[in-house]
């Protein structure tokens, strides 16, 4: 007769086993310190490589934004990859150049008005100081102005050095812009081949899932970029129309600045709204500034509570706290540029991690949908919307598990056989893209690695 099996004993922790609370506090503190040290190392590395990382990240977003035009030229008009990418860049640069020209012309036309208003405001400020009852006379005001002029004259060399530093920064900006344009061209023309090359560096058993996860991440990035353009345009046009009705100066350049700043979550809306309000205050007075503030708040609330959820839906389904922390972390690591890329990076990582965990955020890709041509709303499908419990304390882990299972479709092993297999870039007009292992999606012979037939 065999000896009875003793039950397994629970293993006691070797570190402070008699003081569990102290152990938990110390481990939590050590974890926080490790995360802070890691962030500091990432910031140091980012500072050294920012001249390459930032233009590359901008190029990825621009490629996602311009991809519909590239698809039109490459898939619909049957143009080769390189020609289609070049024409797409020309169209994009033409739009940007037109906006910059109109904004610059508006600023040039209003320079004289700025000088007149600045002189009037300065004279009004001096008159207010003289008649305000404060112990400040006209002689003291004149002496203060003379002191400012003398300081500027005595520090001309330092001002010149600062101007030289600005010139050096402008040169670095031009180099980064050139790198960004080149990167955008190749992401548009050869993005799928570049992604496949990276995935082929992985072990073979990981390649398929990594490729499919990359497709989900690309859908999130593309959906964010295209939706953010619409949201930024609505914000800029809505606020700009209100400013034009109030006859605020520099409406066109301020509208263009608002359009650009709206790509930076949270921070951009505050800065752009403040610019409109300050210009209205300086040129139109306090009453116009208050009305301008109401217009800014109204348009931004309409955009954040109605338009953004309607357009983005579940393609960029991120909790506001995650957005806030991501923007703060991105700003700490890379400045305002980091704030710009925080949300699309979090959205892509969220979609990829959900897929790798067995929860497909875009089940339409598994049933033949395209990561390039299909809309994110169609790829999400008719998954039910999860309702948050009304009472605090009812959002338990069991509720979260049920909500997660109902919100995401399960990942199937063979469901993506008819999809286009493209995480980035464009492919052949028919959508027959190479799989990670070299086979095509519709049973043709493996590709030779020189691109699609359209090139």
SVG drawing of the C-alpha trace seen along z (x, -y; Angstrom):
<svg xmlns="http://www.w3.org/2000/svg" viewBox="-26 -113 55 115">
<polyline fill="none" stroke="black" stroke-width="0.4" points="0.0,0.0 1.5,-3.3 2.1,-6.1 -0.5,-8.9 0.4,-12.0 1.0,-14.9 -0.6,-18.2 1.7,-20.8 2.9,-23.3 2.6,-27.0 6.0,-28.5 6.8,-31.3 8.6,-34.4 12.2,-34.5 12.3,-38.2 10.9,-39.5 8.4,-36.6 7.2,-37.8 6.5,-41.4 4.3,-41.2 3.2,-44.8 6.8,-46.1 7.7,-43.7 4.9,-45.1 5.9,-48.7 9.5,-48.0 8.8,-46.1 6.4,-48.8 9.0,-51.5 11.6,-49.5 9.3,-49.1 8.6,-52.8 12.3,-53.6 13.0,-51.1 10.3,-52.6 11.6,-56.1 15.2,-55.0 14.0,-53.3 12.2,-56.4 15.3,-58.5 17.4,-56.2 14.8,-56.3 14.8,-60.1 18.6,-60.2 18.6,-57.8 15.8,-59.8 17.7,-63.0 20.7,-61.5 18.6,-60.0 15.8,-62.5 17.1,-63.9 16.4,-60.5 13.5,-59.2 11.3,-62.3 11.4,-62.6 10.9,-58.9 7.8,-59.0 6.4,-62.0 7.0,-60.1 5.0,-57.1 2.1,-59.4 2.2,-61.2 2.3,-57.8 -0.8,-56.8 -2.5,-60.1 -1.6,-60.1 -2.3,-56.4 -5.7,-56.9 -4.2,-59.0 -1.4,-56.4 -4.0,-53.7 -5.9,-55.8 -2.8,-56.2 -1.4,-52.6 -4.5,-50.4 -7.1,-52.3 -4.9,-54.1 -2.4,-51.2 0.6,-53.5 3.9,-52.0 4.7,-52.2 7.4,-54.9 5.5,-57.1 2.4,-56.8 4.4,-57.8 6.0,-60.7 2.7,-62.1 1.2,-61.6 4.0,-63.6 3.5,-66.3 -0.2,-66.5 0.5,-66.7 3.2,-69.3 0.9,-71.4 -1.8,-71.5 0.6,-72.4 2.3,-75.1 -1.1,-76.6 -2.1,-76.9 1.3,-78.4 1.1,-80.9 -2.4,-82.1 -1.5,-82.3 1.8,-84.2 0.0,-86.6 -2.6,-87.4 0.1,-88.0 2.0,-90.3 -1.1,-92.3 -1.8,-92.8 1.7,-93.8 0.9,-97.6 -2.3,-97.1 -0.3,-95.3 2.1,-98.2 -0.7,-100.7 -2.6,-98.6 0.6,-98.0 1.4,-101.7 -2.2,-102.4 -2.1,-99.8 1.2,-101.0 0.0,-104.6 -3.2,-103.5 -1.1,-101.5 1.1,-104.5 -2.0,-106.8 -3.5,-104.2 -0.4,-104.1 -0.2,-107.9 -3.8,-108.3 -4.3,-105.2 -3.2,-106.9 -0.2,-104.6 3.1,-106.2 4.4,-106.1 4.9,-109.2 5.6,-109.8 9.3,-110.4 9.6,-106.9 7.9,-105.3 10.3,-107.1 13.3,-106.0 12.1,-102.4 11.8,-102.5 15.3,-104.0 16.6,-101.2 15.1,-98.6 16.7,-100.3 20.1,-100.5 19.9,-96.8 19.2,-95.8 22.1,-97.9 24.5,-96.5 23.5,-92.9 23.6,-92.9 26.3,-90.3 24.3,-87.9 21.2,-88.5 23.3,-87.8 24.4,-84.5 20.8,-83.6 19.9,-84.4 22.7,-82.2 21.4,-79.4 18.0,-79.9 19.6,-79.7 21.3,-76.5 18.0,-75.1 16.4,-76.1 19.2,-74.2 18.5,-71.1 14.8,-71.5 15.4,-71.6 17.6,-68.5 14.9,-66.7 12.2,-67.8 14.2,-66.4 14.7,-63.1 10.9,-63.1 10.0,-63.5 12.4,-60.8 11.0,-58.5 7.5,-59.2 8.2,-58.4 9.7,-55.0 7.0,-54.2 4.4,-54.9 6.2,-53.0 7.9,-50.2 6.2,-50.0 4.9,-46.5 8.4,-45.2 10.1,-46.9 7.6,-45.5 8.0,-42.0 11.8,-42.3 11.6,-43.2 9.2,-40.3 11.4,-37.8 14.1,-38.5 11.9,-36.9 11.6,-33.1 9.3,-31.4 6.7,-30.4 6.3,-34.1 6.1,-35.6 2.4,-35.0 1.1,-36.4 3.5,-39.3 2.4,-40.2 -1.3,-40.1 -0.7,-42.1 1.2,-44.7 -1.9,-44.9 -4.1,-45.7 -1.6,-48.4 -1.5,-49.9 -5.3,-50.2 -5.3,-52.0 -2.6,-54.4 -4.3,-55.1 -7.7,-55.5 -6.3,-58.0 -4.4,-60.0 -7.3,-60.3 -9.8,-61.0 -7.6,-63.6 -7.4,-65.5 -11.2,-65.8 -11.4,-66.7 -8.7,-69.3 -10.4,-70.8 -13.7,-71.0 -12.1,-72.7 -10.1,-75.2 -13.0,-76.1 -15.6,-76.3 -13.4,-78.6 -12.2,-80.5 -15.7,-81.2 -16.6,-82.5 -13.5,-84.7 -14.4,-86.0 -17.9,-87.0 -16.3,-89.0 -13.8,-90.5 -10.8,-89.3 -7.5,-90.0 -5.3,-87.3 -8.2,-84.8 -6.6,-82.8 -3.1,-82.3 -4.7,-81.6 -7.0,-79.0 -4.0,-77.3 -2.2,-77.3 -5.2,-75.8 -5.4,-73.1 -1.8,-72.1 -2.0,-72.3 -5.2,-70.2 -3.0,-67.2 -1.5,-67.5 -4.1,-66.0 -5.3,-68.3 -2.3,-70.7 -3.0,-71.8 -6.6,-72.7 -5.7,-74.9 -2.9,-76.8 -4.9,-77.4 -8.0,-78.6 -5.8,-80.9 -4.3,-82.4 -7.7,-83.4 -8.9,-84.8 -5.7,-86.9 -5.8,-88.3 -9.5,-89.2 -8.6,-90.8 -5.8,-92.8 -7.6,-94.1 -11.3,-94.0 -11.5,-94.4 -12.7,-92.5 -16.3,-91.8 -15.1,-90.3 -12.6,-88.1 -15.3,-86.7 -17.5,-85.9 -14.4,-84.3 -13.8,-82.2 -17.4,-80.9 -17.0,-80.0 -13.8,-78.2 -15.2,-76.2 -18.4,-75.4 -16.6,-74.1 -14.1,-72.1 -16.8,-70.5 -18.8,-69.6 -15.7,-68.0 -14.6,-66.1 -18.0,-64.8 -19.7,-64.1 -17.5,-64.2 -14.4,-62.4 -16.3,-59.4 -18.4,-59.2 -15.5,-59.1 -12.9,-57.1 -15.3,-54.7 -13.5,-51.6 -10.6,-52.0 -8.8,-54.2 -10.5,-53.1 -8.3,-54.5 -9.3,-55.6 -8.8,-59.3 -6.5,-58.6 -4.3,-56.6 -4.3,-59.5 -3.3,-61.9 -0.5,-59.8 0.7,-59.0 0.8,-62.7 2.6,-63.6 5.1,-60.8 5.6,-61.7 6.1,-65.3 8.6,-64.5 10.6,-62.2 10.5,-64.1 8.7,-67.4 5.7,-68.5 6.6,-66.1 6.2,-63.2 2.8,-64.5 1.9,-64.4 2.8,-60.7 1.5,-59.5 -2.0,-58.7 -1.3,-56.9 1.5,-54.9 -0.8,-53.9 -3.6,-53.0 -1.3,-50.8 0.2,-49.0 -3.3,-48.5 -4.6,-46.9 -1.5,-44.7 -1.5,-43.5 -5.2,-42.7 -4.7,-40.6 -1.7,-38.8 -3.8,-38.1 -6.5,-36.4 -8.9,-39.3 -9.2,-40.6 -10.0,-44.4 -10.6,-44.2 -12.3,-40.9 -13.1,-42.2 -9.4,-41.6 -9.9,-37.9 -12.8,-37.7 -11.1,-39.2 -10.9,-42.9 -8.0,-45.1 -5.7,-47.0 -5.3,-49.6 -8.6,-50.1 -11.3,-49.0 -12.6,-51.5 -11.8,-50.9 -15.5,-51.0 -16.2,-48.1 -13.3,-46.2 -14.5,-46.6 -17.8,-45.0 -21.0,-45.0 -19.5,-44.3 -21.8,-45.3 -20.9,-48.4 -19.9,-47.7 -22.0,-49.5 -20.2,-50.6 -22.1,-49.8 -23.9,-52.7 -22.9,-52.0 -19.3,-52.3 -17.8,-49.0 -19.7,-47.0 -16.9,-47.1 -15.3,-43.9 -12.7,-41.8 -15.5,-39.3 -17.4,-42.2 -14.3,-43.3 -13.6,-39.8 -17.2,-39.5 -17.0,-42.9 -13.7,-42.2 -15.0,-38.9 -18.1,-40.5 -16.3,-43.6 -13.6,-41.7 -13.9,-38.8 -11.7,-35.8 -8.6,-35.3 -8.8,-32.4 -5.8,-30.6 -6.9,-30.4 -9.3,-33.4 -6.9,-35.7 -6.2,-33.5 -8.0,-35.8 -6.8,-39.2 -4.3,-41.4 -1.5,-40.9 -0.2,-44.5 0.7,-46.3 2.0,-49.3 2.7,-50.6 1.0,-49.8 1.0,-46.7 -0.3,-45.4 -3.5,-46.7 -5.2,-43.4 -4.3,-43.3 -2.3,-40.0 0.4,-40.7 3.2,-38.4 2.8,-36.5 5.6,-36.6 6.8,-33.1 6.9,-34.1 3.6,-32.7 0.9,-34.9 -2.5,-35.4 -4.4,-33.8 -2.3,-30.7 0.2,-32.2 3.9,-31.5 6.0,-33.1 7.2,-36.6 10.9,-37.3 11.2,-40.2 11.3,-42.9 7.9,-44.2 4.5,-43.7 3.7,-43.5 2.7,-47.1 6.2,-48.3"/>
</svg>
